[in-house]
Amino acid sequence: MGMTNFKHPFLWIVRPDIMMGDSAILDEEFLEEIKDRENIEFLVKEVMERREGKTMKEKTLEWKKKVEEATDVGGLSYCNFDKFVKEAFKHG
C-alpha cells in the first residue's frame, strides 16, 4: 500500500466494525482506491521529514496552545460560551 515504503513508524487504526475475528478485513473497493496512490507516501514524507512539514507541525502546536487558552476557564471562548448560556437561561 505504500505506507511501508517510507520507513517511518505509523499507526494504522482498524475500527471494530470492519474486523472479523483477529484479522482486519478491508473493503476491496478501498484497497483498489488506494493501490495506486503514490501521493500518500509523498504527503507522509513531507509531513514527517521536510521543512514544510515541520512548519505545519509548529503551526499546529501554536493553534493547539491558542485553543487550550481560549477554552480554559477565563479564556475568551469559555467566557463567551458562559455568557451565551446565562443569556439563554434568562430568556428560556
C-alpha positions as CSV (number, residue, x, y, z in Angstrom):
1,M,0.0,0.0,0.0
2,G,3.0,2.3,0.0
3,M,3.0,3.1,3.7
4,T,5.8,0.7,4.4
5,N,7.9,2.2,1.7
6,F,8.7,5.4,3.6
7,K,10.4,3.6,6.5
8,H,8.7,5.6,9.3
9,P,6.5,4.1,12.0
10,F,2.8,4.8,11.7
11,L,-0.3,3.8,13.4
12,W,-2.9,2.0,11.4
13,I,-6.3,2.3,13.0
14,V,-8.7,-0.5,12.4
15,R,-12.3,0.0,13.5
16,P,-14.1,-2.9,15.2
17,D,-16.9,-2.6,12.6
18,I,-14.5,-3.8,9.9
19,M,-12.9,-6.5,11.9
20,M,-13.7,-10.2,11.8
21,G,-12.0,-12.3,14.5
22,D,-8.4,-11.3,15.0
23,S,-7.8,-10.0,11.5
24,A,-8.8,-6.9,9.7
25,I,-10.9,-7.2,6.6
26,L,-10.6,-4.1,4.4
27,D,-13.2,-3.5,1.6
28,E,-11.9,-4.4,-1.9
29,E,-13.1,-1.1,-3.2
30,F,-11.0,0.7,-0.6
31,L,-7.9,-1.4,-1.5
32,E,-8.4,-0.6,-5.2
33,E,-8.8,3.1,-4.4
34,I,-5.5,3.4,-2.5
35,K,-3.5,0.9,-4.5
36,D,-2.0,3.4,-7.0
37,R,-1.8,6.5,-4.7
38,E,1.8,7.3,-4.5
39,N,0.9,10.8,-3.3
40,I,0.1,9.2,0.1
41,E,3.7,8.3,0.5
42,F,4.8,11.7,-0.7
43,L,2.5,13.5,1.8
44,V,3.6,11.4,4.7
45,K,7.2,12.1,3.9
46,E,6.5,15.8,3.5
47,V,4.9,16.0,6.9
48,M,7.5,13.9,8.7
49,E,10.7,14.9,7.0
50,R,10.6,18.1,5.1
51,R,10.8,21.7,6.2
52,E,7.2,22.3,5.1
53,G,6.0,19.5,7.4
54,K,8.0,20.8,10.3
55,T,6.4,24.3,9.7
56,M,3.0,22.6,9.6
57,K,3.7,20.9,12.9
58,E,4.9,24.1,14.5
59,K,1.7,26.0,13.4
60,T,-0.4,23.1,14.6
61,L,1.2,23.3,18.1
62,E,0.7,27.1,18.1
63,W,-3.0,26.7,17.3
64,K,-3.3,23.9,19.9
65,K,-2.0,26.3,22.5
66,K,-4.4,29.1,21.4
67,V,-7.3,26.7,21.5
68,E,-6.4,25.5,25.0
69,E,-6.0,29.1,26.2
70,A,-9.3,30.1,24.7
71,T,-11.3,27.2,26.1
72,D,-9.7,27.2,29.5
73,V,-11.5,28.8,32.5
74,G,-11.3,32.5,31.9
75,G,-10.4,32.2,28.3
76,L,-12.2,34.1,25.6
77,S,-14.3,31.1,24.2
78,Y,-15.0,29.9,27.7
79,C,-16.3,33.4,28.8
80,N,-18.3,33.8,25.6
81,F,-20.0,30.4,26.0
82,D,-20.7,31.2,29.7
83,K,-22.3,34.5,28.7
84,F,-24.4,32.7,26.0
85,V,-25.6,30.1,28.5
86,K,-26.6,32.8,31.0
87,E,-28.5,34.7,28.3
88,A,-30.3,31.6,27.2
89,F,-31.4,30.8,30.7
90,K,-32.7,34.4,31.1
91,H,-34.9,34.1,28.1
92,G,-35.8,30.4,28.5
